[in-house]
Amino acid sequence: MERKTFEEVMKRFNDLPIDEDFDAIVAIANGGIIPAAIINQRLQKEIHLLKINLRDEQQRPKYERPQLLAPINFAYQNKRLLLVDDRIKTGSTIMFACELLKGAKEIKTFAVNGNADYALYNEACFKFPWIL
């Protein structure tokens, strides 16, 4: 599997235009934590974790559908959210997260790799530079 360099990915982060104002960033844990932290260096917003899991460490499905692993413990109603994950393959995790966050004023999505409102790449799977 191809690996992107940290410099290459960071250049994409820095060049990505984000012209909207969000109230908060919601990282899908665990994959969205590092991308959310990088985005937050620019946006300076609250970061919250949404603990959802579908796949194991080798990216094989672990469950039939995404699972919420911990209760949502932050206010999201009537807020504009940027929902962050590392990759969007089937969209099932992002769609599940959006269902869980019903009541938000608006939800936009971010993925390092995949089909999202904001995406650095939309190509075949590759290893992220922060994954050993």
LUMDREN-521361 format. One record per residue (C-alpha): x, y negated, z; residue in three letters; residue number from 1. Coordinates in nm, 4 decimals, always signed. Layout:
BEGIN
NODE         u         v         w   aa    i
NODE         X         Y         Z  ALA  NUM
...
END
This chain:
BEGIN
NODE         u         v         w   aa    i
NODE   +0.0000   +0.0000   +0.0000  MET    1
NODE   +0.1311   -0.3426   -0.0946  GLU    2
NODE   +0.2337   -0.5818   +0.1853  ARG    3
NODE   +0.2069   -0.9598   +0.1588  LYS    4
NODE   +0.4810   -1.1686   +0.3173  THR    5
NODE   +0.3987   -1.3944   +0.6074  PHE    6
NODE   +0.5206   -1.6961   +0.4073  GLU    7
NODE   +0.2952   -1.6122   +0.1122  GLU    8
NODE   -0.0125   -1.5698   +0.3324  VAL    9
NODE   +0.0633   -1.8869   +0.5304  MET   10
NODE   +0.0934   -2.0858   +0.2076  LYS   11
NODE   -0.2567   -1.9664   +0.1149  ARG   12
NODE   -0.3853   -2.0687   +0.4610  PHE   13
NODE   -0.2286   -2.4133   +0.4236  ASN   14
NODE   -0.3592   -2.4641   +0.0683  ASP   15
NODE   -0.7148   -2.3515   +0.1453  LEU   16
NODE   -0.9536   -2.6476   +0.1394  PRO   17
NODE   -1.1944   -2.6363   +0.4322  ILE   18
NODE   -1.4091   -2.9452   +0.3914  ASP   19
NODE   -1.6851   -2.8604   +0.6379  GLU   20
NODE   -1.7123   -2.9387   +1.0061  ASP   21
NODE   -1.7800   -2.6410   +1.2311  PHE   22
NODE   -1.8790   -2.6370   +1.5961  ASP   23
NODE   -1.6909   -2.3148   +1.6649  ALA   24
NODE   -1.4883   -2.0331   +1.5142  ILE   25
NODE   -1.6084   -1.6782   +1.5785  VAL   26
NODE   -1.3441   -1.4103   +1.5291  ALA   27
NODE   -1.4553   -1.0550   +1.4671  ILE   28
NODE   -1.2299   -0.8613   +1.7010  ALA   29
NODE   -0.9841   -0.7232   +1.6439  ASN   30
NODE   -0.9054   -0.8015   +1.2804  GLY   31
NODE   -1.0252   -1.1612   +1.2836  GLY   32
NODE   -0.8281   -1.2741   +1.5884  ILE   33
NODE   -0.4995   -1.3683   +1.4172  ILE   34
NODE   -0.6636   -1.5341   +1.1127  PRO   35
NODE   -0.8962   -1.7298   +1.3459  ALA   36
NODE   -0.5999   -1.8508   +1.5505  ALA   37
NODE   -0.4195   -1.9657   +1.2355  ILE   38
NODE   -0.7277   -2.1504   +1.1062  ILE   39
NODE   -0.7759   -2.3086   +1.4458  ASN   40
NODE   -0.4338   -2.4724   +1.4235  GLN   41
NODE   -0.5959   -2.6978   +1.1633  ARG   42
NODE   -0.9598   -2.7166   +1.2798  LEU   43
NODE   -0.9047   -2.7376   +1.6580  GLN   44
NODE   -1.2404   -2.5823   +1.7513  LYS   45
NODE   -1.3542   -2.3412   +2.0215  GLU   46
NODE   -1.2775   -1.9782   +1.9369  ILE   47
NODE   -1.5087   -1.6984   +2.0476  HIS   48
NODE   -1.4757   -1.3231   +2.0026  LEU   49
NODE   -1.7439   -1.1000   +1.8594  LEU   50
NODE   -1.6405   -0.7452   +1.9422  LYS   51
NODE   -1.7599   -0.5323   +1.6522  ILE   52
NODE   -1.6033   -0.2153   +1.5193  ASN   53
NODE   -1.6620   +0.0037   +1.2157  LEU   54
NODE   -1.3235   +0.1457   +1.1129  ARG   55
NODE   -1.0270   +0.3148   +1.2768  ASP   56
NODE   -0.6614   +0.2066   +1.2525  GLU   57
NODE   -0.6272   +0.3752   +0.9090  GLN   58
NODE   -0.9336   +0.1840   +0.7796  GLN   59
NODE   -1.1508   +0.4969   +0.7718  ARG   60
NODE   -1.5118   +0.4578   +0.8879  PRO   61
NODE   -1.5331   +0.5381   +1.2575  LYS   62
NODE   -1.9099   +0.4916   +1.2852  TYR   63
NODE   -2.1990   +0.5243   +1.0436  GLU   64
NODE   -2.2587   +0.1495   +1.0752  ARG   65
NODE   -2.0866   -0.1353   +1.2648  PRO   66
NODE   -2.1192   -0.1269   +1.6421  GLN   67
NODE   -2.1304   -0.4146   +1.8915  LEU   68
NODE   -1.8785   -0.3121   +2.1589  LEU   69
NODE   -1.9389   -0.5903   +2.4137  ALA   70
NODE   -2.2236   -0.8339   +2.4802  PRO   71
NODE   -2.2125   -1.1736   +2.3134  ILE   72
NODE   -2.1030   -1.4107   +2.5892  ASN   73
NODE   -2.0998   -1.7495   +2.4155  PHE   74
NODE   -2.3645   -1.9968   +2.3024  ALA   75
NODE   -2.4137   -1.9962   +1.9265  TYR   76
NODE   -2.7727   -2.1145   +1.8830  GLN   77
NODE   -2.8036   -2.4261   +1.6663  ASN   78
NODE   -2.4271   -2.4323   +1.6010  LYS   79
NODE   -2.2338   -2.4371   +1.2758  ARG   80
NODE   -2.0052   -2.1338   +1.2871  LEU   81
NODE   -1.7076   -2.0145   +1.0863  LEU   82
NODE   -1.7156   -1.6346   +1.1114  LEU   83
NODE   -1.3658   -1.4907   +1.0586  VAL   84
NODE   -1.2506   -1.1393   +0.9727  ASP   85
NODE   -0.9332   -1.0029   +0.8195  ASP   86
NODE   -1.0939   -0.8192   +0.5281  ARG   87
NODE   -1.4380   -0.7694   +0.3873  ILE   88
NODE   -1.4707   -0.4393   +0.2047  LYS   89
NODE   -1.8383   -0.3425   +0.2015  THR   90
NODE   -1.9725   -0.6498   +0.3803  GLY   91
NODE   -2.1482   -0.4384   +0.6431  SER   92
NODE   -1.9545   -0.5840   +0.9383  THR   93
NODE   -2.0077   -0.9463   +0.8276  ILE   94
NODE   -2.3778   -0.8839   +0.7598  MET   95
NODE   -2.4153   -0.7196   +1.1033  PHE   96
NODE   -2.2364   -1.0150   +1.2661  ALA   97
NODE   -2.4677   -1.2616   +1.0902  CYS   98
NODE   -2.7697   -1.0662   +1.2154  GLU   99
NODE   -2.6324   -1.0781   +1.5697  LEU  100
NODE   -2.5787   -1.4536   +1.5404  LEU  101
NODE   -2.9299   -1.5349   +1.4167  LYS  102
NODE   -3.0240   -1.8686   +1.5625  GLY  103
NODE   -2.7005   -2.0358   +1.4566  ALA  104
NODE   -2.7611   -2.3514   +1.2551  LYS  105
NODE   -2.5280   -2.2286   +0.9801  GLU  106
NODE   -2.2756   -1.9488   +0.9350  ILE  107
NODE   -1.9946   -1.9596   +0.6810  LYS  108
NODE   -1.7548   -1.6695   +0.6376  THR  109
NODE   -1.3774   -1.6452   +0.6087  PHE  110
NODE   -1.1696   -1.3437   +0.5087  ALA  111
NODE   -0.8001   -1.3078   +0.4444  VAL  112
NODE   -0.8998   -1.0582   +0.1741  ASN  113
NODE   -1.2485   -1.0111   +0.0359  GLY  114
NODE   -1.5608   -1.1851   -0.0804  ASN  115
NODE   -1.6365   -1.4721   +0.1594  ALA  116
NODE   -1.7238   -1.8412   +0.1567  ASP  117
NODE   -1.3546   -1.9023   +0.2285  TYR  118
NODE   -1.1056   -1.6344   +0.1233  ALA  119
NODE   -0.7305   -1.6288   +0.0729  LEU  120
NODE   -0.7444   -1.3257   -0.1585  TYR  121
NODE   -1.0089   -1.1101   -0.3216  ASN  122
NODE   -0.8135   -0.8123   -0.4488  GLU  123
NODE   -0.7219   -0.4509   -0.3722  ALA  124
NODE   -0.6357   -0.3705   -0.0126  CYS  125
NODE   -0.2938   -0.4744   +0.1107  PHE  126
NODE   -0.1141   -0.4737   +0.4438  LYS  127
NODE   -0.1230   -0.7960   +0.6410  PHE  128
NODE   +0.2165   -0.9246   +0.7520  PRO  129
NODE   +0.1133   -0.9221   +1.1189  TRP  130
NODE   +0.0264   -0.5493   +1.1115  ILE  131
NODE   +0.3166   -0.3192   +1.1942  LEU  132
END
